[in-house]
Structures are given as C-alpha cells and as structure tokens.
Amino acid sequence: MNSDDVTFYLMNVSAGATRELSYHLTPSLAIDATAQASTVYAYYDPAIRQTRDAVRFVATSAAEM
C-alpha cells in the first residue's frame, strides 16, 4: 500500500455481480492529473483480479467553484 491508495473491502459479492461505488471529493487546489491504473482482486485469492487503465482527470479548486 502507498499513501495515495484507497482500499475498499466488499463482502458477500457473488461472482459476476456488479457494484456501483459513488463518492464525492472537494478539491482544495486545481489539478490536471492522471490517476494510476487500479486493480481489484479477491482478498483470499489474489489470482482472481481485474485491472483498469490509468484515467486522466481535471479538477478546479473549491475556491474557483
């Protein structure tokens, strides 16, 4: 784990099931950045995994909103 990692633990998710995670962030500074690729895996069987590509995002600071 790194200081910029976010970890979610989802329990009782059946194979093939989907979940939608919604969240809200309030930026304190403006930024144009790329988030690193992310990986999800079964906690007790890390061989079961899925990885998504890096994503570019742009945010304006809360003061500019």
C-alpha positions in Angstrom: 0.0 0.0 0.0 1.0 3.6 -0.7 0.0 6.8 0.9 -2.2 7.6 -2.1 -4.0 4.2 -2.2 -7.7 3.8 -1.4 -8.9 0.4 -0.3 -12.5 -0.8 -0.3 -13.5 -4.2 1.2 -16.7 -5.5 -0.3 -18.3 -8.5 1.4 -20.7 -11.1 0.0 -20.3 -10.2 -3.6 -21.2 -13.1 -5.8 -19.2 -14.0 -8.9 -20.5 -11.9 -11.9 -22.3 -9.5 -9.6 -21.7 -5.7 -10.1 -21.5 -2.9 -7.5 -21.5 0.8 -8.0 -19.5 2.9 -5.7 -20.3 6.6 -5.5 -18.2 9.2 -3.8 -17.7 12.9 -3.7 -14.4 14.8 -3.4 -13.9 18.5 -2.8 -10.6 19.7 -4.3 -8.6 22.3 -2.4 -6.3 23.0 -5.4 -6.8 22.9 -9.2 -5.2 19.9 -10.9 -4.8 18.2 -14.3 -3.5 14.8 -13.5 -3.6 11.1 -14.3 -4.6 8.5 -11.7 -2.6 5.3 -11.9 -4.2 2.1 -13.1 -6.4 0.3 -10.5 -6.7 -3.3 -9.6 -9.5 -5.2 -7.8 -8.9 -8.7 -6.5 -10.4 -11.4 -4.3 -8.8 -10.9 -0.9 -8.2 -14.6 -0.3 -7.4 -15.5 -3.9 -5.4 -12.6 -5.5 -5.2 -14.6 -8.7 -8.8 -13.6 -9.3 -8.3 -10.0 -10.4 -9.2 -7.2 -12.8 -7.2 -4.1 -13.7 -8.3 -0.9 -15.3 -6.2 1.6 -17.2 -5.0 4.9 -15.8 -7.5 7.7 -16.0 -6.9 11.4 -16.6 -8.9 13.9 -14.6 -9.2 17.7 -14.2 -10.4 19.5 -11.1 -10.9 23.2 -10.3 -10.3 24.3 -6.7 -13.2 24.7 -4.3 -12.4 28.5 -4.3 -13.0 28.6 -8.1 -16.3 26.8 -7.9 
